Amino acid sequence: MLKNDLLSIIQLLNNNLSDLYSLDVIDEWFDLYLSPILGRINTTLIEFSPVRNQKTWPR
């Protein structure tokens, strides 16, 4: 769900920014600001995915 929301936001940003800037400027902006955030979100989801499947907790 979160990943789909982020992808739709990226597409919306890309469409809106393409009216103002060239594609190379948009790509550079995405690489600087969005790619690190997406990478951290993916890392966090991978780190915590086993917790989601855990039914019992050790004492």
C-alpha distance matrix in Angstrom:
0.0 3.8 5.4 5.2 6.2 8.7 10.0 10.7 12.4 14.3 15.5 16.6 18.4 20.0 21.3 22.7 24.2 25.8 28.1 29.4 29.4 30.0 27.4 28.8 28.5 24.8 24.2 26.1 24.2 20.8 22.4 23.8 21.0 17.5 18.0 19.1 16.2 13.7 16.1 16.2 12.5 12.5 15.8 14.6 11.8 14.6 17.1 15.5 14.1 17.6 17.7 14.9 17.3 20.4 22.2 25.2 26.2 29.5 32.1
3.8 0.0 3.8 5.4 5.1 6.2 8.6 10.0 10.5 12.3 14.3 15.3 16.4 18.2 20.0 21.1 22.1 24.1 26.5 27.3 27.2 28.0 25.5 26.6 25.9 22.4 21.8 23.3 21.2 17.9 19.5 20.5 17.6 14.3 15.0 15.7 12.6 10.5 13.1 13.0 9.3 10.2 13.4 12.1 10.1 13.3 15.5 14.3 13.7 17.5 17.4 15.3 18.1 20.9 23.1 25.8 26.1 29.3 31.7
5.4 3.8 0.0 3.8 5.4 5.1 6.2 8.7 9.9 10.5 12.4 14.2 15.2 16.4 18.4 20.0 20.8 22.3 25.0 26.0 25.4 25.8 23.0 24.0 23.8 20.3 19.2 21.0 19.4 15.9 17.1 18.8 16.4 12.7 12.7 14.1 11.6 8.7 11.2 12.1 8.8 8.6 12.3 12.2 10.0 12.5 15.4 15.0 14.1 17.9 18.6 16.7 19.1 22.1 24.6 27.4 27.8 30.8 33.4
5.2 5.4 3.8 0.0 3.8 5.4 5.1 6.2 8.6 9.8 10.6 12.3 14.2 15.2 16.6 18.4 19.8 21.0 23.5 25.0 24.8 25.2 22.4 24.1 24.0 20.3 19.6 21.9 20.3 16.8 18.7 20.6 18.1 14.4 15.0 17.0 14.5 11.7 14.5 15.7 12.5 12.3 16.1 16.0 13.6 16.0 19.0 18.3 17.1 20.8 21.4 19.1 21.3 24.5 26.7 29.7 30.5 33.6 36.3
6.2 5.1 5.4 3.8 0.0 3.8 5.5 5.2 6.2 8.6 10.0 10.5 12.2 14.2 15.4 16.5 18.1 19.9 22.0 23.2 23.4 24.3 22.1 23.7 23.1 19.3 19.3 21.3 19.1 16.0 18.3 19.6 16.7 13.3 14.8 16.5 13.6 11.6 15.0 15.6 12.4 13.4 16.9 16.3 14.6 17.6 20.1 19.2 18.6 22.4 22.5 20.2 22.9 25.8 27.9 30.7 31.2 34.3 36.7
8.7 6.2 5.1 5.4 3.8 0.0 3.8 5.5 5.0 6.1 8.6 9.8 10.4 12.1 14.2 15.3 16.1 18.0 20.5 21.3 21.0 21.8 19.4 20.7 19.9 16.3 16.0 17.8 15.7 12.4 14.6 15.9 13.1 9.6 11.0 12.9 10.2 8.2 11.8 12.8 10.2 11.3 14.8 14.8 13.7 16.4 18.9 18.7 18.5 22.3 22.7 21.0 23.7 26.5 29.0 31.6 31.7 34.6 37.0
10.0 8.6 6.2 5.1 5.5 3.8 0.0 3.8 5.4 5.0 6.2 8.6 9.8 10.4 12.3 14.3 15.1 16.3 19.1 20.3 19.9 20.2 17.4 19.0 18.9 15.2 14.6 17.1 15.6 12.1 14.3 16.5 14.3 10.7 11.5 14.2 12.3 9.7 13.0 14.8 12.5 12.7 16.4 17.0 15.6 17.8 20.7 20.8 20.1 23.8 24.7 22.9 25.2 28.3 30.8 33.6 34.0 36.9 39.5
10.7 10.0 8.7 6.2 5.2 5.5 3.8 0.0 3.8 5.4 5.1 6.1 8.6 9.8 10.6 12.3 14.0 15.3 17.5 19.1 19.4 20.1 17.8 20.0 19.6 15.8 16.1 18.7 16.8 13.9 16.7 18.6 16.1 12.9 14.4 17.1 15.0 12.9 16.4 18.0 15.5 16.1 19.8 20.0 18.5 21.0 23.8 23.5 22.7 26.5 27.0 24.9 27.3 30.4 32.6 35.5 36.0 39.1 41.6
12.4 10.5 9.9 8.6 6.2 5.0 5.4 3.8 0.0 3.8 5.4 5.0 6.1 8.5 9.9 10.5 11.9 14.0 16.0 17.0 17.4 18.6 16.8 18.7 17.6 13.9 14.7 16.8 14.3 11.8 14.9 16.1 13.3 10.5 12.9 15.3 13.0 11.8 15.6 16.7 14.6 16.0 19.4 19.5 18.7 21.4 23.8 23.6 23.5 27.3 27.5 25.7 28.5 31.3 33.6 36.3 36.4 39.4 41.6
14.3 12.3 10.5 9.8 8.6 6.1 5.0 5.4 3.8 0.0 3.8 5.4 5.1 6.0 8.6 9.9 10.3 11.9 14.6 15.5 15.1 15.8 13.5 15.2 14.5 10.8 11.1 13.4 11.4 8.6 11.7 13.5 11.3 8.4 10.3 13.4 11.9 10.5 14.0 15.9 14.4 15.3 18.7 19.4 18.9 21.1 23.7 24.0 23.9 27.7 28.4 26.9 29.5 32.4 35.0 37.5 37.5 40.3 42.7
15.5 14.3 12.4 10.6 10.0 8.6 6.2 5.1 5.4 3.8 0.0 3.8 5.4 5.0 6.2 8.6 9.9 10.5 13.1 14.8 14.7 15.2 12.9 15.4 15.2 11.5 12.1 15.1 13.6 11.1 14.3 16.4 14.7 11.9 13.5 16.8 15.6 13.9 17.2 19.3 17.7 18.2 21.7 22.6 21.6 23.7 26.5 26.8 26.2 30.0 30.8 29.0 31.4 34.5 36.9 39.7 40.1 43.0 45.5
16.6 15.3 14.2 12.3 10.5 9.8 8.6 6.1 5.0 5.4 3.8 0.0 3.8 5.4 5.2 6.2 8.5 10.0 11.6 13.3 14.2 15.4 14.1 16.8 15.9 12.2 13.9 16.5 14.3 12.5 16.1 17.5 15.3 13.1 15.6 18.5 16.8 15.8 19.4 21.0 19.3 20.4 23.8 24.2 23.4 25.9 28.5 28.4 28.1 32.0 32.4 30.5 33.1 36.1 38.3 41.1 41.3 44.3 46.6
18.4 16.4 15.2 14.2 12.2 10.4 9.8 8.6 6.1 5.1 5.4 3.8 0.0 3.8 5.4 5.2 5.8 8.3 10.3 11.0 11.4 13.0 11.9 14.1 12.7 9.1 11.2 13.3 10.8 9.5 13.3 14.3 12.2 10.7 13.5 16.3 15.0 14.6 18.0 19.6 18.6 20.0 23.1 23.6 23.4 25.9 28.2 28.5 28.6 32.4 32.8 31.3 34.1 36.9 39.4 41.8 41.7 44.5 46.7
20.0 18.2 16.4 15.2 14.2 12.1 10.4 9.8 8.5 6.0 5.0 5.4 3.8 0.0 3.8 5.6 5.2 5.9 8.9 10.1 9.7 10.4 8.7 11.4 10.7 7.1 8.9 11.8 10.3 9.0 12.5 14.2 13.1 11.5 13.5 16.8 16.3 15.5 18.5 20.7 19.9 20.7 23.8 25.0 24.6 26.6 29.2 29.9 29.7 33.5 34.3 32.8 35.4 38.3 40.9 43.5 43.5 46.2 48.6
21.3 20.0 18.4 16.6 15.4 14.2 12.3 10.6 9.9 8.6 6.2 5.2 5.4 3.8 0.0 3.8 5.6 5.4 7.1 9.6 10.3 11.2 10.3 13.6 13.1 10.0 12.2 15.1 13.7 12.7 16.2 17.9 16.7 15.1 17.2 20.5 19.7 18.8 22.0 24.1 23.0 23.8 27.1 28.0 27.4 29.5 32.2 32.6 32.3 36.1 36.8 35.0 37.5 40.5 42.9 45.7 45.9 48.8 51.1
22.7 21.1 20.0 18.4 16.5 15.3 14.3 12.3 10.5 9.9 8.6 6.2 5.2 5.6 3.8 0.0 3.8 5.5 5.8 7.4 9.2 11.4 11.5 14.5 13.0 10.2 13.3 15.4 13.3 13.2 16.9 17.8 16.3 15.4 18.1 21.0 19.9 19.7 23.0 24.7 23.7 25.1 28.2 28.8 28.5 31.0 33.3 33.6 33.6 37.5 37.8 36.2 38.9 41.8 44.1 46.7 46.7 49.6 51.7
24.2 22.1 20.8 19.8 18.1 16.1 15.1 14.0 11.9 10.3 9.9 8.5 5.8 5.2 5.6 3.8 0.0 3.8 5.3 5.2 5.9 8.3 8.7 11.2 9.3 6.9 10.4 12.1 10.2 10.8 14.3 15.0 14.1 13.8 16.4 19.2 18.8 18.9 21.9 23.7 23.3 24.6 27.4 28.4 28.5 30.7 32.9 33.6 33.9 37.7 38.2 36.9 39.6 42.4 45.0 47.4 47.1 49.8 51.9
25.8 24.1 22.3 21.0 19.9 18.0 16.3 15.3 14.0 11.9 10.5 10.0 8.3 5.9 5.4 5.5 3.8 0.0 3.8 5.4 5.3 6.2 6.6 9.9 9.2 7.3 10.3 12.7 11.8 12.3 15.4 16.8 16.5 16.0 18.0 21.1 21.1 20.8 23.5 25.8 25.4 26.3 29.2 30.5 30.4 32.3 34.8 35.6 35.6 39.3 40.1 38.7 41.3 44.2 46.8 49.4 49.3 52.0 54.3
28.1 26.5 25.0 23.5 22.0 20.5 19.1 17.5 16.0 14.6 13.1 11.6 10.3 8.9 7.1 5.8 5.3 3.8 0.0 3.8 6.1 8.1 9.8 12.9 11.8 10.5 13.8 15.8 14.6 15.5 18.8 19.7 19.2 19.0 21.3 24.2 24.0 23.9 26.8 28.8 28.3 29.4 32.4 33.4 33.3 35.4 37.9 38.5 38.5 42.3 42.9 41.4 44.1 47.0 49.5 52.0 52.0 54.7 56.9
29.4 27.3 26.0 25.0 23.2 21.3 20.3 19.1 17.0 15.5 14.8 13.3 11.0 10.1 9.6 7.4 5.2 5.4 3.8 0.0 3.8 7.1 9.7 11.9 9.9 9.4 13.1 14.2 12.9 14.6 17.6 18.0 17.6 18.2 20.6 23.2 23.2 23.7 26.4 28.2 28.1 29.5 32.2 33.2 33.5 35.7 37.8 38.6 39.0 42.7 43.2 42.0 44.8 47.5 50.1 52.5 52.2 54.8 56.8
29.4 27.2 25.4 24.8 23.4 21.0 19.9 19.4 17.4 15.1 14.7 14.2 11.4 9.7 10.3 9.2 5.9 5.3 6.1 3.8 0.0 3.8 6.6 8.3 6.3 6.6 10.1 11.0 10.4 12.4 15.0 15.5 15.9 16.6 18.6 21.3 21.8 22.2 24.5 26.7 26.9 28.1 30.5 31.9 32.4 34.2 36.4 37.5 37.9 41.6 42.3 41.4 44.1 46.7 49.6 51.8 51.4 53.8 56.0
30.0 28.0 25.8 25.2 24.3 21.8 20.2 20.1 18.6 15.8 15.2 15.4 13.0 10.4 11.2 11.4 8.3 6.2 8.1 7.1 3.8 0.0 3.8 5.6 5.5 6.5 8.8 10.2 10.9 12.6 14.5 15.8 16.8 17.2 18.5 21.4 22.4 22.5 24.4 27.0 27.4 28.1 30.5 32.3 32.7 34.1 36.4 37.8 38.0 41.6 42.7 41.8 44.2 47.0 49.9 52.3 52.0 54.3 56.6
27.4 25.5 23.0 22.4 22.1 19.4 17.4 17.8 16.8 13.5 12.9 14.1 11.9 8.7 10.3 11.5 8.7 6.6 9.8 9.7 6.6 3.8 0.0 3.8 5.4 5.0 6.1 8.6 9.8 10.4 12.1 14.2 15.3 15.1 15.8 19.1 20.2 19.8 21.6 24.4 24.8 25.1 27.6 29.6 29.8 31.0 33.5 35.0 35.0 38.5 39.8 38.9 41.2 44.0 47.0 49.4 49.2 51.5 54.0
28.8 26.6 24.0 24.1 23.7 20.7 19.0 20.0 18.7 15.2 15.4 16.8 14.1 11.4 13.6 14.5 11.2 9.9 12.9 11.9 8.3 5.6 3.8 0.0 3.8 5.4 5.1 6.2 8.6 9.8 10.5 12.3 14.2 14.7 15.0 17.8 19.6 19.5 20.8 23.6 24.5 24.8 26.8 29.1 29.7 30.6 32.9 34.7 35.0 38.4 39.8 39.2 41.5 44.1 47.3 49.5 49.1 51.2 53.6
28.5 25.9 23.8 24.0 23.1 19.9 18.9 19.6 17.6 14.5 15.2 15.9 12.7 10.7 13.1 13.0 9.3 9.2 11.8 9.9 6.3 5.5 5.4 3.8 0.0 3.8 5.5 5.2 6.2 8.6 9.9 10.6 12.2 13.4 14.4 16.9 18.3 18.9 20.4 22.8 23.8 24.6 26.6 28.5 29.3 30.6 32.6 34.3 34.9 38.4 39.4 38.8 41.4 43.9 47.0 49.1 48.5 50.6 52.8
24.8 22.4 20.3 20.3 19.3 16.3 15.2 15.8 13.9 10.8 11.5 12.2 9.1 7.1 10.0 10.2 6.9 7.3 10.5 9.4 6.6 6.5 5.0 5.4 3.8 0.0 3.8 5.4 5.1 6.1 8.6 9.9 10.5 10.8 12.2 15.1 16.0 16.1 18.2 20.5 21.0 21.9 24.2 25.9 26.5 28.0 30.1 31.5 32.0 35.5 36.5 35.7 38.3 40.9 43.9 46.2 45.7 48.0 50.2
24.2 21.8 19.2 19.6 19.3 16.0 14.6 16.1 14.7 11.1 12.1 13.9 11.2 8.9 12.2 13.3 10.4 10.3 13.8 13.1 10.1 8.8 6.1 5.1 5.5 3.8 0.0 3.8 5.4 5.1 6.1 8.6 10.0 9.9 10.1 13.2 14.7 14.5 15.9 18.7 19.5 19.8 22.0 24.1 24.7 25.7 28.0 29.7 30.0 33.5 34.8 34.2 36.5 39.2 42.3 44.5 44.1 46.2 48.6
26.1 23.3 21.0 21.9 21.3 17.8 17.1 18.7 16.8 13.4 15.1 16.5 13.3 11.8 15.1 15.4 12.1 12.7 15.8 14.2 11.0 10.2 8.6 6.2 5.2 5.4 3.8 0.0 3.8 5.4 5.0 6.2 8.6 9.8 10.0 12.2 14.3 14.9 15.9 18.3 19.7 20.4 22.0 24.1 25.3 26.3 28.1 30.0 30.8 34.1 35.2 35.0 37.5 39.9 43.2 45.1 44.3 46.2 48.4
24.2 21.2 19.4 20.3 19.1 15.7 15.6 16.8 14.3 11.4 13.6 14.3 10.8 10.3 13.7 13.3 10.2 11.8 14.6 12.9 10.4 10.9 9.8 8.6 6.2 5.1 5.4 3.8 0.0 3.8 5.4 5.2 6.0 7.7 9.2 11.2 12.4 13.5 15.2 17.1 18.2 19.5 21.2 22.8 24.0 25.5 27.2 28.8 29.7 33.2 33.9 33.6 36.3 38.6 41.7 43.6 42.8 44.9 47.0
20.8 17.9 15.9 16.8 16.0 12.4 12.1 13.9 11.8 8.6 11.1 12.5 9.5 9.0 12.7 13.2 10.8 12.3 15.5 14.6 12.4 12.6 10.4 9.8 8.6 6.1 5.1 5.4 3.8 0.0 3.8 5.5 5.3 4.9 6.2 9.0 10.0 10.3 12.2 14.4 15.1 16.1 18.2 19.9 20.7 22.2 24.2 25.7 26.3 29.9 30.8 30.3 32.9 35.3 38.5 40.5 39.9 42.0 44.3
22.4 19.5 17.1 18.7 18.3 14.6 14.3 16.7 14.9 11.7 14.3 16.1 13.3 12.5 16.2 16.9 14.3 15.4 18.8 17.6 15.0 14.5 12.1 10.5 9.9 8.6 6.1 5.0 5.4 3.8 0.0 3.8 5.8 6.1 5.1 7.4 9.8 10.2 10.9 13.4 14.9 15.5 17.0 19.2 20.4 21.3 23.1 25.1 25.9 29.1 30.3 30.2 32.7 35.0 38.3 40.2 39.3 41.2 43.5
23.8 20.5 18.8 20.6 19.6 15.9 16.5 18.6 16.1 13.5 16.4 17.5 14.3 14.2 17.9 17.8 15.0 16.8 19.7 18.0 15.5 15.8 14.2 12.3 10.6 9.9 8.6 6.2 5.2 5.5 3.8 0.0 3.8 6.4 6.7 7.2 9.4 11.2 11.8 13.3 15.3 16.6 17.6 19.4 21.2 22.4 23.6 25.5 26.8 30.0 30.8 31.0 33.7 35.7 39.0 40.6 39.4 41.2 43.2
21.0 17.6 16.4 18.1 16.7 13.1 14.3 16.1 13.3 11.3 14.7 15.3 12.2 13.1 16.7 16.3 14.1 16.5 19.2 17.6 15.9 16.8 15.3 14.2 12.2 10.5 10.0 8.6 6.0 5.3 5.8 3.8 0.0 3.8 6.0 6.3 7.0 9.2 10.8 11.7 13.1 15.1 16.4 17.5 19.2 21.0 22.1 23.6 25.0 28.3 28.8 28.7 31.7 33.6 36.8 38.4 37.3 39.3 41.2
17.5 14.3 12.7 14.4 13.3 9.6 10.7 12.9 10.5 8.4 11.9 13.1 10.7 11.5 15.1 15.4 13.8 16.0 19.0 18.2 16.6 17.2 15.1 14.7 13.4 10.8 9.9 9.8 7.7 4.9 6.1 6.4 3.8 0.0 3.8 5.6 5.2 6.1 8.6 10.1 10.6 12.2 14.2 15.4 16.5 18.4 20.0 21.2 22.2 25.8 26.3 26.0 28.8 31.0 34.1 36.0 35.3 37.5 39.6
18.0 15.0 12.7 15.0 14.8 11.0 11.5 14.4 12.9 10.3 13.5 15.6 13.5 13.5 17.2 18.1 16.4 18.0 21.3 20.6 18.6 18.5 15.8 15.0 14.4 12.2 10.1 10.0 9.2 6.2 5.1 6.7 6.0 3.8 0.0 3.8 5.4 5.1 6.1 8.7 9.9 10.5 12.2 14.2 15.3 16.4 18.2 20.0 20.8 24.2 25.2 25.1 27.6 29.9 33.2 35.1 34.3 36.3 38.6
19.1 15.7 14.1 17.0 16.5 12.9 14.2 17.1 15.3 13.4 16.8 18.5 16.3 16.8 20.5 21.0 19.2 21.1 24.2 23.2 21.3 21.4 19.1 17.8 16.9 15.1 13.2 12.2 11.2 9.0 7.4 7.2 6.3 5.6 3.8 0.0 3.8 5.5 5.0 6.2 8.6 9.9 10.5 12.3 14.3 15.4 16.4 18.4 19.9 23.0 23.7 24.1 26.8 28.6 32.0 33.5 32.4 34.2 36.3
16.2 12.6 11.6 14.5 13.6 10.2 12.3 15.0 13.0 11.9 15.6 16.8 15.0 16.3 19.7 19.9 18.8 21.1 24.0 23.2 21.8 22.4 20.2 19.6 18.3 16.0 14.7 14.3 12.4 10.0 9.8 9.4 7.0 5.2 5.4 3.8 0.0 3.8 5.4 5.2 6.2 8.6 9.9 10.6 12.3 14.3 15.3 16.6 18.1 21.4 21.8 21.8 24.8 26.7 29.8 31.5 30.4 32.5 34.5
13.7 10.5 8.7 11.7 11.6 8.2 9.7 12.9 11.8 10.5 13.9 15.8 14.6 15.5 18.8 19.7 18.9 20.8 23.9 23.7 22.2 22.5 19.8 19.5 18.9 16.1 14.5 14.9 13.5 10.3 10.2 11.2 9.2 6.1 5.1 5.5 3.8 0.0 3.8 5.5 5.1 6.1 8.5 9.8 10.5 12.2 14.2 15.4 16.2 19.7 20.5 20.2 22.8 25.1 28.3 30.3 29.7 31.9 34.3
16.1 13.1 11.2 14.5 15.0 11.8 13.0 16.4 15.6 14.0 17.2 19.4 18.0 18.5 22.0 23.0 21.9 23.5 26.8 26.4 24.5 24.4 21.6 20.8 20.4 18.2 15.9 15.9 15.2 12.2 10.9 11.8 10.8 8.6 6.1 5.0 5.4 3.8 0.0 3.8 5.5 5.2 6.1 8.6 9.9 10.6 12.2 14.3 15.3 18.4 19.6 19.9 22.3 24.3 27.8 29.5 28.6 30.5 32.9
16.2 13.0 12.1 15.7 15.6 12.8 14.8 18.0 16.7 15.9 19.3 21.0 19.6 20.7 24.1 24.7 23.7 25.8 28.8 28.2 26.7 27.0 24.4 23.6 22.8 20.5 18.7 18.3 17.1 14.4 13.4 13.3 11.7 10.1 8.7 6.2 5.2 5.5 3.8 0.0 3.8 5.4 5.0 6.1 8.6 9.9 10.4 12.2 14.0 17.0 17.6 18.2 21.0 22.6 25.9 27.3 26.2 28.0 30.1
12.5 9.3 8.8 12.5 12.4 10.2 12.5 15.5 14.6 14.4 17.7 19.3 18.6 19.9 23.0 23.7 23.3 25.4 28.3 28.1 26.9 27.4 24.8 24.5 23.8 21.0 19.5 19.7 18.2 15.1 14.9 15.3 13.1 10.6 9.9 8.6 6.2 5.1 5.5 3.8 0.0 3.8 5.4 5.1 6.2 8.6 9.9 10.7 11.9 15.4 15.8 15.7 18.6 20.6 23.7 25.5 24.7 26.9 29.2
12.5 10.2 8.6 12.3 13.4 11.3 12.7 16.1 16.0 15.3 18.2 20.4 20.0 20.7 23.8 25.1 24.6 26.3 29.4 29.5 28.1 28.1 25.1 24.8 24.6 21.9 19.8 20.4 19.5 16.1 15.5 16.6 15.1 12.2 10.5 9.9 8.6 6.1 5.2 5.4 3.8 0.0 3.8 5.4 5.1 6.2 8.6 10.0 10.4 13.8 15.0 14.9 17.3 19.5 22.9 24.9 24.4 26.6 29.2
15.8 13.4 12.3 16.1 16.9 14.8 16.4 19.8 19.4 18.7 21.7 23.8 23.1 23.8 27.1 28.2 27.4 29.2 32.4 32.2 30.5 30.5 27.6 26.8 26.6 24.2 22.0 22.0 21.2 18.2 17.0 17.6 16.4 14.2 12.2 10.5 9.9 8.5 6.1 5.0 5.4 3.8 0.0 3.8 5.5 5.2 6.1 8.7 10.0 12.6 13.9 14.8 17.0 18.6 22.2 23.7 22.8 24.5 27.1
14.6 12.1 12.2 16.0 16.3 14.8 17.0 20.0 19.5 19.4 22.6 24.2 23.6 25.0 28.0 28.8 28.4 30.5 33.4 33.2 31.9 32.3 29.6 29.1 28.5 25.9 24.1 24.1 22.8 19.9 19.2 19.4 17.5 15.4 14.2 12.3 10.6 9.8 8.6 6.1 5.1 5.4 3.8 0.0 3.8 5.4 5.1 6.1 8.4 11.2 11.5 12.3 15.1 16.5 19.9 21.2 20.2 22.1 24.5
11.8 10.1 10.0 13.6 14.6 13.7 15.6 18.5 18.7 18.9 21.6 23.4 23.4 24.6 27.4 28.5 28.5 30.4 33.3 33.5 32.4 32.7 29.8 29.7 29.3 26.5 24.7 25.3 24.0 20.7 20.4 21.2 19.2 16.5 15.3 14.3 12.3 10.5 9.9 8.6 6.2 5.1 5.5 3.8 0.0 3.8 5.5 5.3 5.8 9.3 10.1 10.0 12.6 14.6 17.9 19.9 19.5 21.9 24.6
14.6 13.3 12.5 16.0 17.6 16.4 17.8 21.0 21.4 21.1 23.7 25.9 25.9 26.6 29.5 31.0 30.7 32.3 35.4 35.7 34.2 34.1 31.0 30.6 30.6 28.0 25.7 26.3 25.5 22.2 21.3 22.4 21.0 18.4 16.4 15.4 14.3 12.2 10.6 9.9 8.6 6.2 5.2 5.4 3.8 0.0 3.8 5.6 5.3 7.9 9.9 10.5 12.2 14.1 17.8 19.6 19.2 21.2 24.1
17.1 15.5 15.4 19.0 20.1 18.9 20.7 23.8 23.8 23.7 26.5 28.5 28.2 29.2 32.2 33.3 32.9 34.8 37.9 37.8 36.4 36.4 33.5 32.9 32.6 30.1 28.0 28.1 27.2 24.2 23.1 23.6 22.1 20.0 18.2 16.4 15.3 14.2 12.2 10.4 9.9 8.6 6.1 5.1 5.5 3.8 0.0 3.8 5.8 7.2 8.4 10.3 12.1 13.1 16.8 17.9 16.9 18.5 21.2
15.5 14.3 15.0 18.3 19.2 18.7 20.8 23.5 23.6 24.0 26.8 28.4 28.5 29.9 32.6 33.6 33.6 35.6 38.5 38.6 37.5 37.8 35.0 34.7 34.3 31.5 29.7 30.0 28.8 25.7 25.1 25.5 23.6 21.2 20.0 18.4 16.6 15.4 14.3 12.2 10.7 10.0 8.7 6.1 5.3 5.6 3.8 0.0 3.8 5.6 5.4 6.9 9.5 10.4 13.8 15.2 14.4 16.6 19.3
14.1 13.7 14.1 17.1 18.6 18.5 20.1 22.7 23.5 23.9 26.2 28.1 28.6 29.7 32.3 33.6 33.9 35.6 38.5 39.0 37.9 38.0 35.0 35.0 34.9 32.0 30.0 30.8 29.7 26.3 25.9 26.8 25.0 22.2 20.8 19.9 18.1 16.2 15.3 14.0 11.9 10.4 10.0 8.4 5.8 5.3 5.8 3.8 0.0 3.9 5.4 5.3 7.0 9.2 12.6 14.8 14.9 17.4 20.5
17.6 17.5 17.9 20.8 22.4 22.3 23.8 26.5 27.3 27.7 30.0 32.0 32.4 33.5 36.1 37.5 37.7 39.3 42.3 42.7 41.6 41.6 38.5 38.4 38.4 35.5 33.5 34.1 33.2 29.9 29.1 30.0 28.3 25.8 24.2 23.0 21.4 19.7 18.4 17.0 15.4 13.8 12.6 11.2 9.3 7.9 7.2 5.6 3.9 0.0 3.8 5.4 5.4 6.5 10.2 12.0 12.1 14.3 17.7
17.7 17.4 18.6 21.4 22.5 22.7 24.7 27.0 27.5 28.4 30.8 32.4 32.8 34.3 36.8 37.8 38.2 40.1 42.9 43.2 42.3 42.7 39.8 39.8 39.4 36.5 34.8 35.2 33.9 30.8 30.3 30.8 28.8 26.3 25.2 23.7 21.8 20.5 19.6 17.6 15.8 15.0 13.9 11.5 10.1 9.9 8.4 5.4 5.4 3.8 0.0 3.8 5.4 5.1 8.5 9.9 9.6 12.3 15.3
14.9 15.3 16.7 19.1 20.2 21.0 22.9 24.9 25.7 26.9 29.0 30.5 31.3 32.8 35.0 36.2 36.9 38.7 41.4 42.0 41.4 41.8 38.9 39.2 38.8 35.7 34.2 35.0 33.6 30.3 30.2 31.0 28.7 26.0 25.1 24.1 21.8 20.2 19.9 18.2 15.7 14.9 14.8 12.3 10.0 10.5 10.3 6.9 5.3 5.4 3.8 0.0 3.8 5.7 8.2 10.8 11.6 14.8 17.8
17.3 18.1 19.1 21.3 22.9 23.7 25.2 27.3 28.5 29.5 31.4 33.1 34.1 35.4 37.5 38.9 39.6 41.3 44.1 44.8 44.1 44.2 41.2 41.5 41.4 38.3 36.5 37.5 36.3 32.9 32.7 33.7 31.7 28.8 27.6 26.8 24.8 22.8 22.3 21.0 18.6 17.3 17.0 15.1 12.6 12.2 12.1 9.5 7.0 5.4 5.4 3.8 0.0 3.8 6.3 9.4 11.1 14.1 17.5
20.4 20.9 22.1 24.5 25.8 26.5 28.3 30.4 31.3 32.4 34.5 36.1 36.9 38.3 40.5 41.8 42.4 44.2 47.0 47.5 46.7 47.0 44.0 44.1 43.9 40.9 39.2 39.9 38.6 35.3 35.0 35.7 33.6 31.0 29.9 28.6 26.7 25.1 24.3 22.6 20.6 19.5 18.6 16.5 14.6 14.1 13.1 10.4 9.2 6.5 5.1 5.7 3.8 0.0 3.8 5.9 7.4 10.4 13.7
22.2 23.1 24.6 26.7 27.9 29.0 30.8 32.6 33.6 35.0 36.9 38.3 39.4 40.9 42.9 44.1 45.0 46.8 49.5 50.1 49.6 49.9 47.0 47.3 47.0 43.9 42.3 43.2 41.7 38.5 38.3 39.0 36.8 34.1 33.2 32.0 29.8 28.3 27.8 25.9 23.7 22.9 22.2 19.9 17.9 17.8 16.8 13.8 12.6 10.2 8.5 8.2 6.3 3.8 0.0 3.8 6.9 10.2 13.2
25.2 25.8 27.4 29.7 30.7 31.6 33.6 35.5 36.3 37.5 39.7 41.1 41.8 43.5 45.7 46.7 47.4 49.4 52.0 52.5 51.8 52.3 49.4 49.5 49.1 46.2 44.5 45.1 43.6 40.5 40.2 40.6 38.4 36.0 35.1 33.5 31.5 30.3 29.5 27.3 25.5 24.9 23.7 21.2 19.9 19.6 17.9 15.2 14.8 12.0 9.9 10.8 9.4 5.9 3.8 0.0 3.8 6.7 9.5
26.2 26.1 27.8 30.5 31.2 31.7 34.0 36.0 36.4 37.5 40.1 41.3 41.7 43.5 45.9 46.7 47.1 49.3 52.0 52.2 51.4 52.0 49.2 49.1 48.5 45.7 44.1 44.3 42.8 39.9 39.3 39.4 37.3 35.3 34.3 32.4 30.4 29.7 28.6 26.2 24.7 24.4 22.8 20.2 19.5 19.2 16.9 14.4 14.9 12.1 9.6 11.6 11.1 7.4 6.9 3.8 0.0 3.8 6.5
29.5 29.3 30.8 33.6 34.3 34.6 36.9 39.1 39.4 40.3 43.0 44.3 44.5 46.2 48.8 49.6 49.8 52.0 54.7 54.8 53.8 54.3 51.5 51.2 50.6 48.0 46.2 46.2 44.9 42.0 41.2 41.2 39.3 37.5 36.3 34.2 32.5 31.9 30.5 28.0 26.9 26.6 24.5 22.1 21.9 21.2 18.5 16.6 17.4 14.3 12.3 14.8 14.1 10.4 10.2 6.7 3.8 0.0 3.8
32.1 31.7 33.4 36.3 36.7 37.0 39.5 41.6 41.6 42.7 45.5 46.6 46.7 48.6 51.1 51.7 51.9 54.3 56.9 56.8 56.0 56.6 54.0 53.6 52.8 50.2 48.6 48.4 47.0 44.3 43.5 43.2 41.2 39.6 38.6 36.3 34.5 34.3 32.9 30.1 29.2 29.2 27.1 24.5 24.6 24.1 21.2 19.3 20.5 17.7 15.3 17.8 17.5 13.7 13.2 9.5 6.5 3.8 0.0
